[in-house]
């Protein structure tokens, strides 16, 4: 669950930090893996290289999507641009699915026609460096996700977490190949492809939930309702609705007030409810309808 008391300026800083770090790590790993793949011919390293290429493309999409999502609302987008984050998540799912198919096809080919590998020691060294770099990036991303709850960064972190398994599998495949078990490389590539495909499905489903205006988490909704009902003068609250768009939350509710209350007083009480919610959740936009009871 993200921190709800974080200001928008701090959210913007953290999101930019995570996207720049992701792009930098992806391009660094591409350079390393390209060289060692050309020397070794390993399907597992090719799988890892393709995954890094997809990571870089997804990270660049994230970079632009997050920057766009952080733009304030304008005349054409009165609810802001936050859903660009979810669209970036869908784009990442497409990229990751493509990488899974490519690795799957290459793995099947090498399984049917095994080839000896070269430069296994160098390949293992590069994979170890990849694991260290990925762990560093994930530490940054975990911090940003915990603070912002970003869908796009969460999707980015998901396939970097799968990279840890991928890189460990490549190291195992290279070790087995060094002992003459050539098909291990292809089998590891196939397993990696299936895992990448599973990750893509998860990312896509999470993004679709945001685009379909899924309700905010139950604990957030329960706290918001309790807070609204606790404002002195409020009789009750009903028809509570909520959704998320990037870093912005939206809440709508009907607030029940005494029927004999003057219009000006009812307005002031509605504003008190809004202020209480916005103070607790700085990223929320609240729409209140008052009902006489």
ZALUMMAR-129532 format. One record per residue (C-alpha): residue in three letters; x, y, z; residue number from 1. Coordinates in steps of 0.5 Angstrom, whole numbers, plus 500, padded with zeros to 3 digits. Layout:
# residues N
ATOM    r    X    Y    Z    k
ATOM  ALA    X    Y    Z  NUM
...
# end
This chain:
# residues 293
ATOM    r    X    Y    Z    k
ATOM  UNK  500  500  500    1
ATOM  UNK  503  507  498    2
ATOM  UNK  504  512  503    3
ATOM  UNK  498  517  503    4
ATOM  UNK  501  523  506    5
ATOM  UNK  506  524  500    6
ATOM  UNK  506  531  497    7
ATOM  UNK  506  531  489    8
ATOM  UNK  513  534  488    9
ATOM  UNK  516  529  492   10
ATOM  UNK  512  523  488   11
ATOM  UNK  514  527  482   12
ATOM  UNK  522  526  484   13
ATOM  UNK  521  519  486   14
ATOM  UNK  518  517  479   15
ATOM  UNK  523  520  475   16
ATOM  UNK  529  517  479   17
ATOM  UNK  526  510  478   18
ATOM  UNK  525  511  471   19
ATOM  UNK  532  514  469   20
ATOM  UNK  535  509  474   21
ATOM  UNK  531  503  470   22
ATOM  UNK  533  506  463   23
ATOM  UNK  541  507  465   24
ATOM  UNK  541  499  468   25
ATOM  UNK  537  497  461   26
ATOM  UNK  542  500  457   27
ATOM  UNK  548  498  461   28
ATOM  UNK  546  490  461   29
ATOM  UNK  545  490  453   30
ATOM  UNK  552  492  452   31
ATOM  UNK  555  487  456   32
ATOM  UNK  550  481  454   33
ATOM  UNK  551  483  447   34
ATOM  UNK  558  482  447   35
ATOM  UNK  558  475  451   36
ATOM  UNK  552  473  447   37
ATOM  UNK  556  474  440   38
ATOM  UNK  562  470  443   39
ATOM  UNK  558  464  446   40
ATOM  UNK  552  463  442   41
ATOM  UNK  548  461  448   42
ATOM  UNK  541  461  447   43
ATOM  UNK  540  463  455   44
ATOM  UNK  544  469  454   45
ATOM  UNK  540  471  448   46
ATOM  UNK  534  470  452   47
ATOM  UNK  537  475  457   48
ATOM  UNK  539  480  452   49
ATOM  UNK  532  480  448   50
ATOM  UNK  529  481  455   51
ATOM  UNK  534  487  456   52
ATOM  UNK  532  490  450   53
ATOM  UNK  525  489  451   54
ATOM  UNK  527  492  458   55
ATOM  UNK  530  498  455   56
ATOM  UNK  524  499  450   57
ATOM  UNK  519  498  456   58
ATOM  UNK  523  503  461   59
ATOM  UNK  523  508  455   60
ATOM  UNK  516  508  455   61
ATOM  UNK  515  508  462   62
ATOM  UNK  520  515  462   63
ATOM  UNK  515  518  457   64
ATOM  UNK  509  516  460   65
ATOM  UNK  511  518  467   66
ATOM  UNK  513  525  465   67
ATOM  UNK  506  525  461   68
ATOM  UNK  502  522  467   69
ATOM  UNK  505  528  472   70
ATOM  UNK  502  533  467   71
ATOM  UNK  497  537  471   72
ATOM  UNK  490  537  468   73
ATOM  UNK  488  541  462   74
ATOM  UNK  482  543  458   75
ATOM  UNK  482  537  454   76
ATOM  UNK  484  532  460   77
ATOM  UNK  480  535  466   78
ATOM  UNK  481  529  470   79
ATOM  UNK  489  529  469   80
ATOM  UNK  493  525  465   81
ATOM  UNK  494  519  470   82
ATOM  UNK  492  513  466   83
ATOM  UNK  498  514  461   84
ATOM  UNK  501  510  467   85
ATOM  UNK  497  504  466   86
ATOM  UNK  497  505  458   87
ATOM  UNK  505  504  459   88
ATOM  UNK  504  498  463   89
ATOM  UNK  500  495  457   90
ATOM  UNK  505  497  453   91
ATOM  UNK  510  493  457   92
ATOM  UNK  506  487  457   93
ATOM  UNK  506  487  450   94
ATOM  UNK  514  488  449   95
ATOM  UNK  515  482  454   96
ATOM  UNK  510  477  451   97
ATOM  UNK  514  479  444   98
ATOM  UNK  520  477  448   99
ATOM  UNK  517  471  451  100
ATOM  UNK  515  468  444  101
ATOM  UNK  522  470  441  102
ATOM  UNK  526  466  446  103
ATOM  UNK  521  460  446  104
ATOM  UNK  522  459  438  105
ATOM  UNK  530  460  439  106
ATOM  UNK  530  455  445  107
ATOM  UNK  526  450  441  108
ATOM  UNK  531  450  435  109
ATOM  UNK  537  449  440  110
ATOM  UNK  533  444  443  111
ATOM  UNK  532  440  436  112
ATOM  UNK  539  442  434  113
ATOM  UNK  544  443  440  114
ATOM  UNK  550  447  439  115
ATOM  UNK  557  447  443  116
ATOM  UNK  558  454  447  117
ATOM  UNK  564  458  448  118
ATOM  UNK  566  463  453  119
ATOM  UNK  562  460  459  120
ATOM  UNK  566  463  464  121
ATOM  UNK  565  470  461  122
ATOM  UNK  558  469  460  123
ATOM  UNK  557  467  468  124
ATOM  UNK  561  473  470  125
ATOM  UNK  557  478  466  126
ATOM  UNK  550  474  469  127
ATOM  UNK  553  476  476  128
ATOM  UNK  554  483  474  129
ATOM  UNK  547  483  471  130
ATOM  UNK  544  480  478  131
ATOM  UNK  548  485  482  132
ATOM  UNK  546  491  477  133
ATOM  UNK  538  489  478  134
ATOM  UNK  538  488  485  135
ATOM  UNK  541  495  486  136
ATOM  UNK  535  498  481  137
ATOM  UNK  530  493  485  138
ATOM  UNK  532  497  491  139
ATOM  UNK  530  504  488  140
ATOM  UNK  524  501  485  141
ATOM  UNK  521  498  491  142
ATOM  UNK  522  505  495  143
ATOM  UNK  519  508  490  144
ATOM  UNK  513  504  489  145
ATOM  UNK  512  504  497  146
ATOM  UNK  512  511  497  147
ATOM  UNK  508  512  491  148
ATOM  UNK  504  506  489  149
ATOM  UNK  506  507  481  150
ATOM  UNK  503  502  476  151
ATOM  UNK  508  503  471  152
ATOM  UNK  514  503  476  153
ATOM  UNK  511  496  479  154
ATOM  UNK  510  493  472  155
ATOM  UNK  517  495  471  156
ATOM  UNK  520  492  477  157
ATOM  UNK  516  486  476  158
ATOM  UNK  520  484  470  159
ATOM  UNK  526  486  473  160
ATOM  UNK  525  481  478  161
ATOM  UNK  524  476  473  162
ATOM  UNK  530  478  471  163
ATOM  UNK  534  475  477  164
ATOM  UNK  531  468  476  165
ATOM  UNK  533  469  468  166
ATOM  UNK  540  471  470  167
ATOM  UNK  541  465  475  168
ATOM  UNK  538  460  470  169
ATOM  UNK  543  463  465  170
ATOM  UNK  549  461  470  171
ATOM  UNK  546  454  471  172
ATOM  UNK  545  453  464  173
ATOM  UNK  552  455  462  174
ATOM  UNK  555  451  468  175
ATOM  UNK  551  445  465  176
ATOM  UNK  554  446  458  177
ATOM  UNK  561  447  461  178
ATOM  UNK  560  439  463  179
ATOM  UNK  557  437  456  180
ATOM  UNK  550  438  458  181
ATOM  UNK  548  442  452  182
ATOM  UNK  541  441  452  183
ATOM  UNK  540  445  459  184
ATOM  UNK  542  451  455  185
ATOM  UNK  535  450  451  186
ATOM  UNK  531  448  456  187
ATOM  UNK  533  454  461  188
ATOM  UNK  531  458  455  189
ATOM  UNK  524  455  454  190
ATOM  UNK  523  455  462  191
ATOM  UNK  525  463  462  192
ATOM  UNK  520  464  456  193
ATOM  UNK  514  461  460  194
ATOM  UNK  516  465  466  195
ATOM  UNK  516  472  462  196
ATOM  UNK  510  470  458  197
ATOM  UNK  506  469  465  198
ATOM  UNK  509  476  468  199
ATOM  UNK  507  479  462  200
ATOM  UNK  499  477  463  201
ATOM  UNK  500  479  470  202
ATOM  UNK  502  486  468  203
ATOM  UNK  497  487  463  204
ATOM  UNK  491  485  468  205
ATOM  UNK  494  490  473  206
ATOM  UNK  494  495  468  207
ATOM  UNK  487  493  465  208
ATOM  UNK  484  494  472  209
ATOM  UNK  486  501  473  210
ATOM  UNK  484  503  466  211
ATOM  UNK  477  500  468  212
ATOM  UNK  476  504  474  213
ATOM  UNK  477  499  479  214
ATOM  UNK  475  501  486  215
ATOM  UNK  481  503  491  216
ATOM  UNK  483  498  496  217
ATOM  UNK  478  496  501  218
ATOM  UNK  482  499  507  219
ATOM  UNK  483  506  503  220
ATOM  UNK  475  506  502  221
ATOM  UNK  474  504  509  222
ATOM  UNK  478  509  512  223
ATOM  UNK  475  515  508  224
ATOM  UNK  468  513  509  225
ATOM  UNK  470  513  517  226
ATOM  UNK  473  520  516  227
ATOM  UNK  467  523  512  228
ATOM  UNK  462  520  518  229
ATOM  UNK  467  523  523  230
ATOM  UNK  466  530  521  231
ATOM  UNK  461  533  526  232
ATOM  UNK  454  535  523  233
ATOM  UNK  454  529  518  234
ATOM  UNK  449  524  519  235
ATOM  UNK  451  519  514  236
ATOM  UNK  455  517  508  237
ATOM  UNK  452  513  502  238
ATOM  UNK  454  512  495  239
ATOM  UNK  461  512  496  240
ATOM  UNK  465  511  489  241
ATOM  UNK  473  511  488  242
ATOM  UNK  478  510  482  243
ATOM  UNK  485  511  481  244
ATOM  UNK  488  515  475  245
ATOM  UNK  496  514  475  246
ATOM  UNK  498  518  482  247
ATOM  UNK  491  521  483  248
ATOM  UNK  485  518  486  249
ATOM  UNK  478  520  485  250
ATOM  UNK  472  519  491  251
ATOM  UNK  465  521  490  252
ATOM  UNK  460  520  495  253
ATOM  UNK  453  523  498  254
ATOM  UNK  453  526  505  255
ATOM  UNK  447  526  509  256
ATOM  UNK  446  532  513  257
ATOM  UNK  440  535  517  258
ATOM  UNK  434  537  512  259
ATOM  UNK  433  543  516  260
ATOM  UNK  440  546  515  261
ATOM  UNK  441  552  511  262
ATOM  UNK  444  552  504  263
ATOM  UNK  450  556  506  264
ATOM  UNK  451  551  513  265
ATOM  UNK  450  545  508  266
ATOM  UNK  456  547  503  267
ATOM  UNK  461  549  509  268
ATOM  UNK  460  542  512  269
ATOM  UNK  461  539  505  270
ATOM  UNK  467  543  505  271
ATOM  UNK  469  540  511  272
ATOM  UNK  468  533  509  273
ATOM  UNK  472  535  503  274
ATOM  UNK  478  538  507  275
ATOM  UNK  479  532  512  276
ATOM  UNK  479  527  506  277
ATOM  UNK  484  531  502  278
ATOM  UNK  488  533  508  279
ATOM  UNK  489  525  510  280
ATOM  UNK  490  523  502  281
ATOM  UNK  493  529  499  282
ATOM  UNK  493  526  492  283
ATOM  UNK  485  525  492  284
ATOM  UNK  480  529  488  285
ATOM  UNK  473  529  492  286
ATOM  UNK  466  530  489  287
ATOM  UNK  461  531  495  288
ATOM  UNK  453  531  494  289
ATOM  UNK  449  533  500  290
ATOM  UNK  443  530  501  291
ATOM  UNK  437  532  506  292
ATOM  UNK  435  527  512  293
# end
